[in-house]
Amino acid sequence: MVTGRRTSRAALKTLRKAAKERGFVVGQPTKGSGKSLGKGSHEAWALYDNSGRELARSLFPQHPGDMTWYVTRSIEEAFEEHLGKGRLDK
């Protein structure tokens, strides 16, 4: 479980590393028009398996500075079924 705060960029970097170790890919999901999904200043990032099937998704804030513990934990919860518990703490 996440015990501290992280920046959005650091959390995404850790997520990509954990996904790569398990043979998954992290990418931005898109609409049919090719536009990235997100809302306002938040970007959507998803975990994909080798066949391109989406396994999990979460929004990452693009604000400067650290995310709160609660936001960091909610991102981790979205991916922990496939990557394991505590992956954003490593």
VOLUMFI-744566 format. One record per atom (N, C-alpha, C): residue number from 0; atom name; x negated, y negated, z. Coordinates in nm, 3 decimals, padded with zeros to 5 digits. Layout:
N
<num:NUM; atome:CA; x:X; y:Y; z:Z> .
...
END
This chain:
90
<num:0; atome:N; x:-00.083; y:00.117; z:00.000> .
<num:0; atome:CA; x:00.000; y:00.000; z:00.000> .
<num:0; atome:C; x:-00.089; y:-00.124; z:00.000> .
<num:1; atome:N; x:-00.046; y:-00.225; z:-00.069> .
<num:1; atome:CA; x:-00.119; y:-00.350; z:-00.077> .
<num:1; atome:C; x:-00.127; y:-00.412; z:00.063> .
<num:2; atome:N; x:-00.247; y:-00.454; z:00.101> .
<num:2; atome:CA; x:-00.263; y:-00.514; z:00.232> .
<num:2; atome:C; x:-00.301; y:-00.661; z:00.225> .
<num:3; atome:N; x:-00.325; y:-00.712; z:00.107> .
<num:3; atome:CA; x:-00.365; y:-00.852; z:00.095> .
<num:3; atome:C; x:-00.304; y:-00.918; z:-00.026> .
<num:4; atome:N; x:-00.345; y:-01.041; z:-00.046> .
<num:4; atome:CA; x:-00.295; y:-01.119; z:-00.160> .
<num:4; atome:C; x:-00.394; y:-01.108; z:-00.275> .
<num:5; atome:N; x:-00.344; y:-01.121; z:-00.396> .
<num:5; atome:CA; x:-00.427; y:-01.117; z:-00.516> .
<num:5; atome:C; x:-00.376; y:-01.219; z:-00.615> .
<num:6; atome:N; x:-00.461; y:-01.254; z:-00.709> .
<num:6; atome:CA; x:-00.414; y:-01.336; z:-00.820> .
<num:6; atome:C; x:-00.346; y:-01.243; z:-00.920> .
<num:7; atome:N; x:-00.265; y:-01.299; z:-01.003> .
<num:7; atome:CA; x:-00.197; y:-01.221; z:-01.106> .
<num:7; atome:C; x:-00.299; y:-01.157; z:-01.200> .
<num:8; atome:N; x:-00.401; y:-01.232; z:-01.234> .
<num:8; atome:CA; x:-00.504; y:-01.182; z:-01.324> .
<num:8; atome:C; x:-00.579; y:-01.063; z:-01.264> .
<num:9; atome:N; x:-00.611; y:-01.072; z:-01.134> .
<num:9; atome:CA; x:-00.682; y:-00.962; z:-01.066> .
<num:9; atome:C; x:-00.593; y:-00.838; z:-01.058> .
<num:10; atome:N; x:-00.465; y:-00.857; z:-01.031> .
<num:10; atome:CA; x:-00.373; y:-00.744; z:-01.023> .
<num:10; atome:C; x:-00.360; y:-00.676; z:-01.159> .
<num:11; atome:N; x:-00.352; y:-00.753; z:-01.265> .
<num:11; atome:CA; x:-00.341; y:-00.696; z:-01.400> .
<num:11; atome:C; x:-00.469; y:-00.622; z:-01.437> .
<num:12; atome:N; x:-00.584; y:-00.675; z:-01.401> .
<num:12; atome:CA; x:-00.712; y:-00.609; z:-01.429> .
<num:12; atome:C; x:-00.720; y:-00.474; z:-01.357> .
<num:13; atome:N; x:-00.677; y:-00.472; z:-01.231> .
<num:13; atome:CA; x:-00.677; y:-00.348; z:-01.154> .
<num:13; atome:C; x:-00.579; y:-00.247; z:-01.213> .
<num:14; atome:N; x:-00.462; y:-00.296; z:-01.256> .
<num:14; atome:CA; x:-00.362; y:-00.209; z:-01.318> .
<num:14; atome:C; x:-00.416; y:-00.146; z:-01.446> .
<num:15; atome:N; x:-00.481; y:-00.225; z:-01.528> .
<num:15; atome:CA; x:-00.538; y:-00.172; z:-01.653> .
<num:15; atome:C; x:-00.644; y:-00.065; z:-01.626> .
<num:16; atome:N; x:-00.727; y:-00.089; z:-01.526> .
<num:16; atome:CA; x:-00.832; y:00.006; z:-01.491> .
<num:16; atome:C; x:-00.771; y:00.138; z:-01.442> .
<num:17; atome:N; x:-00.671; y:00.130; z:-01.355> .
<num:17; atome:CA; x:-00.605; y:00.250; z:-01.303> .
<num:17; atome:C; x:-00.535; y:00.327; z:-01.414> .
<num:18; atome:N; x:-00.473; y:00.254; z:-01.506> .
<num:18; atome:CA; x:-00.404; y:00.318; z:-01.618> .
<num:18; atome:C; x:-00.503; y:00.390; z:-01.709> .
<num:19; atome:N; x:-00.614; y:00.327; z:-01.736> .
<num:19; atome:CA; x:-00.715; y:00.386; z:-01.823> .
<num:19; atome:C; x:-00.772; y:00.515; z:-01.763> .
<num:20; atome:N; x:-00.793; y:00.515; z:-01.631> .
<num:20; atome:CA; x:-00.843; y:00.633; z:-01.562> .
<num:20; atome:C; x:-00.749; y:00.753; z:-01.576> .
<num:21; atome:N; x:-00.620; y:00.726; z:-01.593> .
<num:21; atome:CA; x:-00.520; y:00.832; z:-01.603> .
<num:21; atome:C; x:-00.470; y:00.856; z:-01.746> .
<num:22; atome:N; x:-00.531; y:00.790; z:-01.842> .
<num:22; atome:CA; x:-00.495; y:00.811; z:-01.981> .
<num:22; atome:C; x:-00.373; y:00.734; z:-02.028> .
<num:23; atome:N; x:-00.333; y:00.631; z:-01.954> .
<num:23; atome:CA; x:-00.221; y:00.547; z:-01.993> .
<num:23; atome:C; x:-00.272; y:00.416; z:-02.052> .
<num:24; atome:N; x:-00.181; y:00.338; z:-02.109> .
<num:24; atome:CA; x:-00.214; y:00.209; z:-02.167> .
<num:24; atome:C; x:-00.121; y:00.104; z:-02.108> .
<num:25; atome:N; x:-00.174; y:-00.015; z:-02.082> .
<num:25; atome:CA; x:-00.094; y:-00.128; z:-02.034> .
<num:25; atome:C; x:-00.082; y:-00.228; z:-02.147> .
<num:26; atome:N; x:00.041; y:-00.273; z:-02.174> .
<num:26; atome:CA; x:00.063; y:-00.371; z:-02.280> .
<num:26; atome:C; x:00.187; y:-00.453; z:-02.253> .
<num:27; atome:N; x:00.207; y:-00.554; z:-02.334> .
<num:27; atome:CA; x:00.325; y:-00.638; z:-02.319> .
<num:27; atome:C; x:00.438; y:-00.583; z:-02.405> .
<num:28; atome:N; x:00.552; y:-00.553; z:-02.343> .
<num:28; atome:CA; x:00.666; y:-00.507; z:-02.421> .
<num:28; atome:C; x:00.721; y:-00.623; z:-02.506> .
<num:29; atome:N; x:00.776; y:-00.591; z:-02.620> .
<num:29; atome:CA; x:00.828; y:-00.694; z:-02.710> .
<num:29; atome:C; x:00.972; y:-00.666; z:-02.747> .
<num:30; atome:N; x:01.039; y:-00.772; z:-02.787> .
<num:30; atome:CA; x:01.174; y:-00.760; z:-02.841> .
<num:30; atome:C; x:01.163; y:-00.710; z:-02.985> .
<num:31; atome:N; x:01.275; y:-00.683; z:-03.047> .
<num:31; atome:CA; x:01.275; y:-00.638; z:-03.185> .
<num:31; atome:C; x:01.210; y:-00.738; z:-03.279> .
<num:32; atome:N; x:01.213; y:-00.866; z:-03.243> .
<num:32; atome:CA; x:01.155; y:-00.971; z:-03.327> .
<num:32; atome:C; x:01.004; y:-00.981; z:-03.311> .
<num:33; atome:N; x:00.948; y:-00.905; z:-03.216> .
<num:33; atome:CA; x:00.804; y:-00.908; z:-03.193> .
<num:33; atome:C; x:00.762; y:-01.007; z:-03.086> .
<num:34; atome:N; x:00.859; y:-01.080; z:-03.029> .
<num:34; atome:CA; x:00.828; y:-01.177; z:-02.925> .
<num:34; atome:C; x:00.812; y:-01.106; z:-02.790> .
<num:35; atome:N; x:00.711; y:-01.147; z:-02.713> .
<num:35; atome:CA; x:00.686; y:-01.087; z:-02.582> .
<num:35; atome:C; x:00.800; y:-01.116; z:-02.487> .
<num:36; atome:N; x:00.826; y:-01.020; z:-02.398> .
<num:36; atome:CA; x:00.929; y:-01.038; z:-02.298> .
<num:36; atome:C; x:00.872; y:-01.112; z:-02.178> .
<num:37; atome:N; x:00.956; y:-01.179; z:-02.108> .
<num:37; atome:CA; x:00.918; y:-01.253; z:-01.988> .
<num:37; atome:C; x:01.027; y:-01.352; z:-01.956> .
<num:38; atome:N; x:01.008; y:-01.425; z:-01.848> .
<num:38; atome:CA; x:01.107; y:-01.525; z:-01.812> .
<num:38; atome:C; x:01.033; y:-01.645; z:-01.753> .
<num:39; atome:N; x:01.045; y:-01.757; z:-01.819> .
<num:39; atome:CA; x:00.978; y:-01.876; z:-01.771> .
<num:39; atome:C; x:00.827; y:-01.857; z:-01.768> .
<num:40; atome:N; x:00.770; y:-01.877; z:-01.650> .
<num:40; atome:CA; x:00.625; y:-01.865; z:-01.637> .
<num:40; atome:C; x:00.584; y:-01.726; z:-01.590> .
<num:41; atome:N; x:00.665; y:-01.626; z:-01.619> .
<num:41; atome:CA; x:00.633; y:-01.488; z:-01.584> .
<num:41; atome:C; x:00.623; y:-01.404; z:-01.711> .
<num:42; atome:N; x:00.518; y:-01.322; z:-01.719> .
<num:42; atome:CA; x:00.498; y:-01.234; z:-01.834> .
<num:42; atome:C; x:00.529; y:-01.091; z:-01.795> .
<num:43; atome:N; x:00.594; y:-01.019; z:-01.884> .
<num:43; atome:CA; x:00.622; y:-00.878; z:-01.860> .
<num:43; atome:C; x:00.504; y:-00.794; z:-01.908> .
<num:44; atome:N; x:00.466; y:-00.695; z:-01.827> .
<num:44; atome:CA; x:00.362; y:-00.598; z:-01.862> .
<num:44; atome:C; x:00.416; y:-00.461; z:-01.834> .
<num:45; atome:N; x:00.387; y:-00.366; z:-01.922> .
<num:45; atome:CA; x:00.443; y:-00.231; z:-01.908> .
<num:45; atome:C; x:00.332; y:-00.126; z:-01.918> .
<num:46; atome:N; x:00.362; y:-00.010; z:-01.864> .
<num:46; atome:CA; x:00.273; y:00.106; z:-01.868> .
<num:46; atome:C; x:00.328; y:00.203; z:-01.972> .
<num:47; atome:N; x:00.243; y:00.245; z:-02.065> .
<num:47; atome:CA; x:00.284; y:00.336; z:-02.172> .
<num:47; atome:C; x:00.203; y:00.464; z:-02.167> .
<num:48; atome:N; x:00.267; y:00.575; z:-02.204> .
<num:48; atome:CA; x:00.193; y:00.701; z:-02.214> .
<num:48; atome:C; x:00.128; y:00.712; z:-02.351> .
<num:49; atome:N; x:00.065; y:00.825; z:-02.380> .
<num:49; atome:CA; x:-00.007; y:00.843; z:-02.507> .
<num:49; atome:C; x:00.083; y:00.835; z:-02.629> .
<num:50; atome:N; x:00.210; y:00.870; z:-02.613> .
<num:50; atome:CA; x:00.302; y:00.867; z:-02.728> .
<num:50; atome:C; x:00.369; y:00.732; z:-02.745> .
<num:51; atome:N; x:00.335; y:00.635; z:-02.659> .
<num:51; atome:CA; x:00.392; y:00.502; z:-02.672> .
<num:51; atome:C; x:00.522; y:00.482; z:-02.596> .
<num:52; atome:N; x:00.561; y:00.580; z:-02.515> .
<num:52; atome:CA; x:00.685; y:00.570; z:-02.438> .
<num:52; atome:C; x:00.659; y:00.485; z:-02.313> .
<num:53; atome:N; x:00.748; y:00.390; z:-02.287> .
<num:53; atome:CA; x:00.733; y:00.303; z:-02.171> .
<num:53; atome:C; x:00.769; y:00.380; z:-02.044> .
<num:54; atome:N; x:00.678; y:00.376; z:-01.946> .
<num:54; atome:CA; x:00.698; y:00.447; z:-01.821> .
<num:54; atome:C; x:00.741; y:00.354; z:-01.708> .
<num:55; atome:N; x:00.689; y:00.232; z:-01.704> .
<num:55; atome:CA; x:00.720; y:00.136; z:-01.599> .
<num:55; atome:C; x:00.695; y:-00.005; z:-01.650> .
<num:56; atome:N; x:00.758; y:-00.103; z:-01.583> .
<num:56; atome:CA; x:00.744; y:-00.242; z:-01.626> .
<num:56; atome:C; x:00.757; y:-00.334; z:-01.506> .
<num:57; atome:N; x:00.688; y:-00.448; z:-01.511> .
<num:57; atome:CA; x:00.700; y:-00.549; z:-01.406> .
<num:57; atome:C; x:00.666; y:-00.686; z:-01.464> .
<num:58; atome:N; x:00.711; y:-00.789; z:-01.395> .
<num:58; atome:CA; x:00.679; y:-00.926; z:-01.433> .
<num:58; atome:C; x:00.562; y:-00.976; z:-01.350> .
<num:59; atome:N; x:00.468; y:-01.043; z:-01.414> .
<num:59; atome:CA; x:00.352; y:-01.101; z:-01.347> .
<num:59; atome:C; x:00.362; y:-01.253; z:-01.357> .
<num:60; atome:N; x:00.357; y:-01.323; z:-01.243> .
<num:60; atome:CA; x:00.363; y:-01.470; z:-01.247> .
<num:60; atome:C; x:00.236; y:-01.526; z:-01.310> .
<num:61; atome:N; x:00.249; y:-01.637; z:-01.379> .
<num:61; atome:CA; x:00.134; y:-01.700; z:-01.443> .
<num:61; atome:C; x:00.096; y:-01.829; z:-01.372> .
<num:62; atome:N; x:00.136; y:-01.842; z:-01.246> .
<num:62; atome:CA; x:00.101; y:-01.959; z:-01.166> .
<num:62; atome:C; x:-00.043; y:-01.946; z:-01.117> .
<num:63; atome:N; x:-00.113; y:-02.056; z:-01.098> .
<num:63; atome:CA; x:-00.249; y:-02.048; z:-01.043> .
<num:63; atome:C; x:-00.246; y:-02.007; z:-00.896> .
<num:64; atome:N; x:-00.352; y:-01.944; z:-00.851> .
<num:64; atome:CA; x:-00.363; y:-01.906; z:-00.711> .
<num:64; atome:C; x:-00.313; y:-01.765; z:-00.684> .
<num:65; atome:N; x:-00.319; y:-01.728; z:-00.558> .
<num:65; atome:CA; x:-00.280; y:-01.593; z:-00.516> .
<num:65; atome:C; x:-00.129; y:-01.576; z:-00.515> .
<num:66; atome:N; x:-00.087; y:-01.454; z:-00.546> .
<num:66; atome:CA; x:00.054; y:-01.418; z:-00.530> .
<num:66; atome:C; x:00.075; y:-01.384; z:-00.383> .
<num:67; atome:N; x:00.197; y:-01.394; z:-00.336> .
<num:67; atome:CA; x:00.224; y:-01.354; z:-00.199> .
<num:67; atome:C; x:00.212; y:-01.203; z:-00.186> .
<num:68; atome:N; x:00.199; y:-01.155; z:-00.064> .
<num:68; atome:CA; x:00.191; y:-01.011; z:-00.040> .
<num:68; atome:C; x:00.314; y:-00.942; z:-00.095> .
<num:69; atome:N; x:00.430; y:-01.002; z:-00.077> .
<num:69; atome:CA; x:00.555; y:-00.941; z:-00.122> .
<num:69; atome:C; x:00.558; y:-00.923; z:-00.274> .
<num:70; atome:N; x:00.515; y:-01.022; z:-00.348> .
<num:70; atome:CA; x:00.512; y:-01.013; z:-00.495> .
<num:70; atome:C; x:00.412; y:-00.908; z:-00.540> .
<num:71; atome:N; x:00.295; y:-00.909; z:-00.477> .
<num:71; atome:CA; x:00.193; y:-00.810; z:-00.511> .
<num:71; atome:C; x:00.245; y:-00.668; z:-00.486> .
<num:72; atome:N; x:00.312; y:-00.649; z:-00.374> .
<num:72; atome:CA; x:00.367; y:-00.518; z:-00.339> .
<num:72; atome:C; x:00.477; y:-00.476; z:-00.436> .
<num:73; atome:N; x:00.561; y:-00.568; z:-00.478> .
<num:73; atome:CA; x:00.668; y:-00.531; z:-00.571> .
<num:73; atome:C; x:00.612; y:-00.488; z:-00.707> .
<num:74; atome:N; x:00.502; y:-00.550; z:-00.748> .
<num:74; atome:CA; x:00.436; y:-00.508; z:-00.873> .
<num:74; atome:C; x:00.379; y:-00.368; z:-00.856> .
<num:75; atome:N; x:00.313; y:-00.344; z:-00.744> .
<num:75; atome:CA; x:00.256; y:-00.212; z:-00.718> .
<num:75; atome:C; x:00.365; y:-00.105; z:-00.714> .
<num:76; atome:N; x:00.478; y:-00.134; z:-00.652> .
<num:76; atome:CA; x:00.588; y:-00.037; z:-00.643> .
<num:76; atome:C; x:00.640; y:00.003; z:-00.781> .
<num:77; atome:N; x:00.637; y:-00.090; z:-00.874> .
<num:77; atome:CA; x:00.687; y:-00.061; z:-01.009> .
<num:77; atome:C; x:00.603; y:00.046; z:-01.079> .
<num:78; atome:N; x:00.474; y:00.052; z:-01.047> .
<num:78; atome:CA; x:00.383; y:00.142; z:-01.117> .
<num:78; atome:C; x:00.336; y:00.261; z:-01.035> .
<num:79; atome:N; x:00.364; y:00.264; z:-00.905> .
<num:79; atome:CA; x:00.304; y:00.367; z:-00.819> .
<num:79; atome:C; x:00.354; y:00.508; z:-00.848> .
<num:80; atome:N; x:00.470; y:00.525; z:-00.905> .
<num:80; atome:CA; x:00.517; y:00.659; z:-00.940> .
<num:80; atome:C; x:00.423; y:00.727; z:-01.039> .
<num:81; atome:N; x:00.364; y:00.649; z:-01.128> .
<num:81; atome:CA; x:00.277; y:00.705; z:-01.232> .
<num:81; atome:C; x:00.129; y:00.693; z:-01.201> .
<num:82; atome:N; x:00.090; y:00.593; z:-01.121> .
<num:82; atome:CA; x:-00.051; y:00.569; z:-01.095> .
<num:82; atome:C; x:-00.094; y:00.607; z:-00.954> .
<num:83; atome:N; x:00.000; y:00.625; z:-00.865> .
<num:83; atome:CA; x:-00.033; y:00.658; z:-00.726> .
<num:83; atome:C; x:-00.021; y:00.536; z:-00.635> .
<num:84; atome:N; x:-00.002; y:00.564; z:-00.510> .
<num:84; atome:CA; x:00.017; y:00.459; z:-00.411> .
<num:84; atome:C; x:-00.114; y:00.387; z:-00.383> .
<num:85; atome:N; x:-00.107; y:00.257; z:-00.364> .
<num:85; atome:CA; x:-00.224; y:00.179; z:-00.326> .
<num:85; atome:C; x:-00.319; y:00.143; z:-00.439> .
<num:86; atome:N; x:-00.277; y:00.152; z:-00.563> .
<num:86; atome:CA; x:-00.369; y:00.128; z:-00.676> .
<num:86; atome:C; x:-00.412; y:-00.017; z:-00.688> .
<num:87; atome:N; x:-00.332; y:-00.113; z:-00.643> .
<num:87; atome:CA; x:-00.372; y:-00.254; z:-00.655> .
<num:87; atome:C; x:-00.467; y:-00.296; z:-00.544> .
<num:88; atome:N; x:-00.490; y:-00.209; z:-00.446> .
<num:88; atome:CA; x:-00.585; y:-00.239; z:-00.340> .
<num:88; atome:C; x:-00.727; y:-00.197; z:-00.375> .
<num:89; atome:N; x:-00.744; y:-00.122; z:-00.480> .
<num:89; atome:CA; x:-00.876; y:-00.068; z:-00.512> .
<num:89; atome:C; x:-00.955; y:-00.161; z:-00.599> .
END
